[in-house]
Amino acid sequence: MTTNEEIFDSPTGWVRSHIEEYVESDGRKGHKWRGLPTLLLTTRGRKSGKLRRTALIYGRDGANYLLVASNGGAAHHPAWYLNLAENEEVELQVGAEQFTARARPADPEEKSRLWPLMASIFPQYNTYQAKARRDIPLVIVEPLNGS
């Protein structure tokens, strides 16, 4: 991804405000949101080709970052997940650190091992999965620069 391209933040007001605070403070504010660890994920729009940024709760598995494409338990996947399904190269900001990474859905074995970790961070994921009419993907994000 090219860093001089304009980045379009989430159209959801509270998420956009969270992103602005995160970026303006270089991650000092916003990395913890209601006590939960959050990062900023930038994907390339699958239709527009524009860079899209959102804030997400994350977990860790070794060097990898874990995300849950819950969309609040909605019947459809979130746009960020659809975008990375088309283009696996993403940008992350975790606190002050920014880096390029490769994102992919966890396979069933990985998901069964990692879902409990994400549910321990944010138990609502179990509620979302129970109400969703889809299998909620767990995404593994692998830093490309060893972050």
C-alpha positions as CSV (number, residue, x, y, z in Angstrom):
1,M,0.0,0.0,0.0
2,T,1.2,3.5,-0.8
3,T,1.3,5.8,2.3
4,N,0.7,9.0,0.3
5,E,-2.8,7.9,-0.8
6,E,-5.8,9.3,0.9
7,I,-7.3,7.0,3.5
8,F,-11.0,7.0,4.1
9,D,-12.1,6.3,7.6
10,S,-15.1,4.3,8.7
11,P,-18.4,6.1,8.0
12,T,-19.7,5.1,11.4
13,G,-19.5,8.2,13.6
14,W,-18.2,6.7,16.8
15,V,-15.6,4.5,14.9
16,R,-14.4,7.5,12.9
17,S,-14.0,9.5,16.2
18,H,-12.0,6.6,17.7
19,I,-9.8,6.5,14.6
20,E,-9.2,10.2,14.7
21,E,-8.2,10.1,18.4
22,Y,-5.9,7.1,17.7
23,V,-4.1,8.8,14.8
24,E,-3.8,12.2,16.3
25,S,-2.3,10.8,19.5
26,D,0.0,8.4,17.6
27,G,-1.8,5.6,19.4
28,R,-1.4,6.9,22.9
29,K,-5.2,7.4,23.0
30,G,-7.5,4.8,21.5
31,H,-5.2,1.8,21.7
32,K,-7.2,0.8,24.7
33,W,-11.0,1.3,24.1
34,R,-13.2,0.6,27.1
35,G,-10.3,-1.5,28.4
36,L,-10.0,-3.5,25.2
37,P,-6.9,-3.6,22.9
38,T,-7.7,-2.0,19.5
39,L,-5.7,-1.5,16.3
40,L,-6.3,0.3,13.1
41,L,-6.7,-1.8,10.0
42,T,-6.4,-0.3,6.5
43,T,-7.6,-2.4,3.6
44,R,-8.0,-1.6,-0.1
45,G,-11.6,-1.3,-1.2
46,R,-12.6,-4.2,-3.4
47,K,-14.9,-2.0,-5.5
48,S,-13.4,1.5,-5.2
49,G,-9.8,0.7,-4.9
50,K,-9.6,3.3,-2.2
51,L,-7.8,2.8,1.1
52,R,-10.4,2.1,3.9
53,R,-9.5,2.3,7.6
54,T,-11.4,1.0,10.7
55,A,-10.7,0.3,14.3
56,L,-11.0,-3.2,15.7
57,I,-10.5,-5.2,18.9
58,Y,-7.5,-7.6,18.5
59,G,-5.7,-10.4,20.1
60,R,-2.3,-11.9,19.7
61,D,-1.0,-15.3,18.8
62,G,2.8,-15.1,18.8
63,A,3.8,-12.5,16.3
64,N,0.4,-12.5,14.6
65,Y,-2.6,-10.3,15.3
66,L,-6.1,-11.8,15.5
67,L,-9.4,-10.1,14.4
68,V,-13.0,-11.3,14.4
69,A,-15.2,-10.3,11.5
70,S,-18.3,-10.3,13.7
71,N,-20.1,-7.2,12.3
72,G,-22.0,-7.2,15.6
73,G,-23.5,-10.6,14.7
74,A,-25.1,-9.2,11.4
75,A,-26.1,-11.7,8.7
76,H,-23.4,-10.3,6.4
77,H,-19.6,-9.9,6.7
78,P,-18.2,-6.5,7.5
79,A,-16.8,-4.5,4.5
80,W,-13.2,-4.7,5.8
81,Y,-13.4,-8.5,5.7
82,L,-14.7,-8.5,2.2
83,N,-11.9,-6.1,1.2
84,L,-9.1,-8.3,2.6
85,A,-10.6,-11.4,1.1
86,E,-9.9,-9.6,-2.3
87,N,-6.5,-8.2,-1.3
88,E,-4.7,-9.8,1.6
89,E,-2.1,-7.0,1.9
90,V,-3.2,-4.6,4.7
91,E,-1.7,-1.9,6.9
92,L,-1.9,-2.0,10.7
93,Q,-1.4,0.6,13.3
94,V,-1.0,-0.9,16.8
95,G,-0.3,1.9,19.3
96,A,2.4,4.1,17.6
97,E,3.7,1.2,15.4
98,Q,2.6,1.0,11.8
99,F,3.4,-1.8,9.4
100,T,2.3,-3.8,6.4
101,A,0.9,-7.3,7.0
102,R,-0.9,-10.2,5.2
103,A,-4.4,-11.1,6.4
104,R,-6.1,-14.4,5.9
105,P,-9.1,-16.3,7.4
106,A,-8.1,-18.9,9.9
107,D,-8.7,-22.4,8.8
108,P,-11.1,-24.5,10.9
109,E,-8.4,-26.0,13.1
110,E,-6.8,-22.6,13.7
111,K,-10.2,-21.1,14.4
112,S,-11.1,-23.7,17.0
113,R,-7.9,-23.1,18.8
114,L,-8.0,-19.2,18.6
115,W,-11.7,-18.4,19.0
116,P,-11.6,-19.0,22.8
117,L,-8.7,-16.6,23.0
118,M,-10.7,-13.9,21.2
119,A,-13.8,-14.7,23.2
120,S,-11.8,-14.3,26.5
121,I,-10.9,-10.8,25.3
122,F,-14.4,-9.9,24.2
123,P,-17.0,-12.4,25.3
124,Q,-19.7,-10.7,23.2
125,Y,-18.2,-12.6,20.2
126,N,-19.9,-15.8,21.4
127,T,-23.2,-13.9,21.5
128,Y,-22.6,-12.5,18.0
129,Q,-21.8,-16.0,16.7
130,A,-25.0,-17.5,18.3
131,K,-27.2,-14.9,16.6
132,A,-25.4,-14.7,13.2
133,R,-26.7,-16.6,10.3
134,R,-23.1,-17.2,9.1
135,D,-19.9,-18.6,10.4
136,I,-18.1,-15.5,11.7
137,P,-14.5,-15.6,10.4
138,L,-11.5,-15.2,12.6
139,V,-8.7,-13.5,10.7
140,I,-5.0,-14.0,11.2
141,V,-2.8,-11.0,10.3
142,E,0.8,-11.8,9.8
143,P,3.3,-8.8,9.9
144,L,5.5,-8.7,6.8
145,N,8.4,-6.8,8.6
146,G,8.7,-9.0,11.7
147,S,6.6,-6.7,13.9
